[in-house]
């Protein structure tokens, strides 16, 4: 599949990114599902280094970091569904629960339990939602 041909087309493009929107979507979706950077680069007809440069231009970081962030976002959505940590780790694509814990601390700067939210946004680790009532 040669998706990179959109880069060299000569006509006006409505997109502001250096890639066409279908190519941008393909790269993002592939990395979101955990595809290897070299595989994604090959699919779009680029070298890994070209993909690295292009991702830096579009996202501000490389494809490996993008894949980490997309996996983290998937984990946060699963946590919001109330799934156990082990299931979140498995379904989001982490090797195990400790891997999930390390990534959350690295990317969010907080422990995993701090991401677990009630439907109203209150932290479940506190006795009462913040600002609802004071405990004397």
C-alpha positions in Angstrom: 0.0 0.0 0.0 1.7 3.2 -1.2 0.0 6.0 0.8 2.9 8.5 0.6 2.1 9.4 -3.0 -0.3 12.1 -1.6 2.8 14.0 -0.5 4.0 14.6 -4.0 0.7 15.5 -5.6 0.8 18.9 -7.4 -2.5 20.6 -6.8 -3.9 22.6 -4.0 -4.7 20.7 -0.8 -7.1 21.8 1.9 -5.0 20.2 4.7 -2.5 22.2 6.6 -0.5 19.2 7.7 2.4 18.0 5.5 0.5 14.8 4.8 -3.0 14.2 3.5 -5.7 13.5 6.0 -6.1 9.9 4.9 -2.4 9.3 5.4 -2.5 11.1 8.7 -5.4 8.9 9.8 -3.7 5.7 8.6 -0.4 6.4 10.5 -2.3 7.4 13.7 -4.7 4.4 13.5 -1.8 2.0 12.9 0.2 3.3 15.8 -2.9 3.4 18.0 -3.3 -0.3 17.5 0.3 -1.0 18.4 1.8 -1.5 15.0 5.6 -1.4 14.9 7.1 1.9 13.7 9.0 0.1 10.9 5.9 -1.6 9.7 3.9 1.7 9.6 6.8 3.3 7.7 6.9 0.4 5.2 3.1 0.6 4.7 3.2 4.3 3.7 6.3 3.9 1.6 8.8 5.7 3.8 11.9 4.8 5.7 11.6 4.7 9.5 13.7 7.9 9.7 11.3 9.7 7.3 8.4 8.7 9.5 10.3 9.9 12.5 10.8 13.4 10.9 7.2 13.6 9.6 5.8 12.7 13.0 8.0 15.3 14.6 6.6 17.9 12.2 3.0 16.9 12.7 2.8 15.8 16.3 5.8 17.3 17.9 7.3 13.9 18.9 8.2 10.7 17.2 6.1 7.7 16.3 7.1 5.6 19.3 6.1 8.4 21.7 2.8 8.8 19.8 2.2 5.1 20.2 2.8 5.3 23.9 0.4 8.3 24.2 -2.3 6.6 22.2 -2.0 3.4 24.3 -2.2 5.6 27.5 -5.3 7.3 26.2 -6.9 3.9 25.5 -6.0 2.8 29.1 -7.6 6.0 30.6 -10.9 5.2 28.7 -10.9 1.7 30.0 -10.2 2.9 33.5 -13.1 5.2 33.2 -15.3 2.2 32.4 -14.3 0.8 35.8 -12.4 -2.2 34.6 -9.8 -3.8 36.9 -6.2 -2.7 36.4 -5.1 -6.1 35.1 -7.8 -6.1 32.4 -7.0 -2.5 31.5 -3.4 -3.4 31.1 -4.2 -6.4 28.9 -6.8 -4.7 26.7 -4.8 -1.5 26.3 -1.7 -3.3 25.1 0.6 -3.2 28.1 2.8 -6.2 28.9 1.4 -6.4 32.4 -0.1 -4.3 35.2 3.3 -3.0 36.5 4.0 -1.8 33.0 0.7 0.1 33.0 1.6 1.6 36.4 5.1 2.8 35.2 3.6 4.3 32.0 0.9 6.2 33.9 3.5 7.6 36.3 5.9 8.5 33.4 3.2 10.1 31.2 0.8 11.6 33.7 3.0 12.1 36.7 0.5 10.6 39.0 -0.1 7.1 40.4 -2.5 4.8 38.5 -5.2 5.1 41.3 -5.3 8.9 40.7 -6.7 8.3 37.2 -9.6 6.2 38.4 -12.5 8.7 38.3 -16.2 8.5 39.3 -18.7 9.5 36.6 -18.8 13.0 38.3 -15.0 13.3 38.0 -14.4 12.9 41.8 -11.3 10.9 42.8 -12.4 7.5 44.1 -9.6 7.3 46.6 -11.1 10.1 48.7 -14.0 9.5 51.1 -16.1 12.2 49.6 -16.0 14.0 46.2 -13.9 17.1 46.4 -15.9 20.2 47.6 -19.1 18.3 48.3 -19.0 18.1 52.1 -16.4 18.6 54.8 -15.8 15.8 57.2 -15.4 16.9 60.8 
